[in-house]
């Protein structure tokens, strides 16, 4: 995906407000061997790009004053109540240096899993993204989680995700959170009350005189 940016010379809150009134977004490109560079980007194309999932977890081609930069989106600041981007940060990447980034999880085949087909279970996605480390050229735009074998009463943990070659998950030692759960409707309903105790036997009939 591509981003077109221009170097901006004026800085400060006043200059940023003027850029926004002109339909531009102030931003910065940092990292790598180059110095941090203040930039401006057209708002509307950027706004629509930010609505695309891959824009947040892919290496982007930035045209900066006609020169090509490879960058990664690092931060977006939005207006408090308007659909307006007020500032954006990009990080330069080098082909031989690993990056750490969060990518979305895509869950597939849950509709054919035993949990759904046989038990009418409701699958819950507890975690929707995962942090990974890899070289830029190995960066996946998402990680696929296959739920075809998911069974009722089972959960999927972080350790069960199959990561692509060259991609390493970033996790704390011993941490293995649940990422998928299954709820069976009615399974938690209260059990019926026990039947009432049998009534005392009727008194024996009086003996005849």
N, C-alpha and C positions, 0 to 999 in steps of 0.2 A: 504494500500500500504506500501511497506517496503523499508527502506534505510539502507545500510550497511556502517558504518563509523568506523574510527579508531582515537584514540587520537593522536594528533601530539605534539611533544615536541618543535621542532624548530619553531620559529616565526620570523616575519619581512618580508620585501619585497623580500630579497634574498632567504629566505627559501620558500616563496610562489612561486617564479619563478621556483625553482627547482622542486617543487611538480607538477606544471603545465607541465613542460617538461617531467615528468614521467607519465603523463596521469592522474593526480589526481587534485582534486579541494579543495583548502583550505576553511574552513568554521568554524562556531562557533555554539555551542549549549548553550543557556542561559535560565534563568528563573527558576521557581520552587525553590525547596530547595537546589538544587545543585549549585556549582559555575559554572561560564561560562567556557566551555570546548572547546579549539581549536580542530578541527577535520579535517580529510582528507577523501575524498570520490572519488571513481573511476569516472572519467569524463563521459565515454560513457553511462553506465547504467543511470547515473543521467541526462544526456542530453536527453535521450529518455523518461525518467519519466516526465521531465518538459514539454514535448509535450502533456502530458495527462492532460486534464482540471481538473480532480478530484485531481490531485497531489497538486494543488494550494489551494484547499479549503476543504481538508479532514485531519483528524487526522492520522498521519503517524506512523508506527511502526519502530523505529530506533534500529538497532542492533549496539550498541556502545561497542566495545571490548568484545562482547559476552553477554553484559547486555542489557535488553530491556528498551527503553525509549519511551514515547508517546510524539510526537512533532508535531509542526505546522510550515509549511514553512512561513517565514517572509520576506525574501529579497533575490533577486538574482541579481548578477552583471554580465553583459555580456561584452565580448570583443567588442571594438568599431566597428570592421568590420568583425570579424571572428565568425563563429557559435561555440563559446567557452564560457563556464561558467568560470568566473574568481574568484568568491567568492559566498558563500551562507550562509544564516543565518537560524537557526531553533530555535523555542521557545518550551521549555518543557511545558506540560500542566498537570494539576491535575484534577481529575474527579469531584471534588467539587468546582472548581473555574471557573467562567464564563470567556469566551474569546470573543474578538471582532475581526471579520474577514469579508472580502468581499467575497461574493459568486456570481457565475454567475446566470443570469436569463435565463431560457429556455422558449421560446414562443411557444405555441402549438395551433393547431386548427385555425390558421389565414386563411388557405385556404378554410375553410368551413364557415367563418364568413360572415354575410350580406354585410359587407364593400367590401369584395373581390368577393363573388359570385353574388351579385345583382348589385353592383356599379363599379365593376372592379377596386376597389381602390388599391393603393400601400401602404402597411403597412411599416412604418418606426420605427425602434427600436432606440429611443433616448438614452436610458440608457441600458447597458448590464450587469451590476452587481450592487449589493446592499450590504451595510454594515449591519451586524447583530450582536447581542449579544446572547450567549447561553452557556449552559454547553457543554463540549466536546462531551459527548455521544449524545447530541441532534443536533449536527452540521450536516446540510444537505449539500451534495456536490453541490446542485443547488436549486434554487427556481423556481417553475413552474408558468407561467402566462398564463391562459387560455383565448384565444381571440375569442372563439366560438361565443360570442354575440356582438362582435365589430361591430358598425354601421358606415356608412359614416358620416362624419361631427363630429364624436366623437373622444375623446382622452382618453387614460388610464393614470391615475395618480398614484403616489407612494402609496397613501392611499388605492387604490383598490387592492393591492397585498394581497393575502391570505398566511399568514406565517404559517408554521407548529407549532404544539404545542411545547412550550418551547423556541421558537425563537422570539426575539424581534428586530424590526428594529431600527437602529440607525439613527436618523434624527433630524434636528434642529426644535425647536418649530415653528409651523406655516408654515413649509416648505413642500410643496406638489408638487414636480416637475412632469412634463409630462414624461412618459416613453415610450409611443407608440402614434404615430400619423397616420392619414390616409390622403393620397393625392388622389384626383380624377382626372385622366388625362383629360385635357381640361377644367376643371372647372374654371380655372383662366384666360382663354382666353378672349381677349378684345371683348366686345359686338359689334355687327355690327353697322355701322354708321346709323344714322337716314336717312330716304329717303329724297331726295332733295325737296325743297319747290316747289309747283306747279307753273308753269309759268303763267305770267299775261294773262288774257283773250285777245283774238284777238280783234282788233278794229272793231267796227260795220261797215258794208259796207256803203259807201256814198249813200245818198238819190238820187233817179233819178230826173232829171230836167224835 
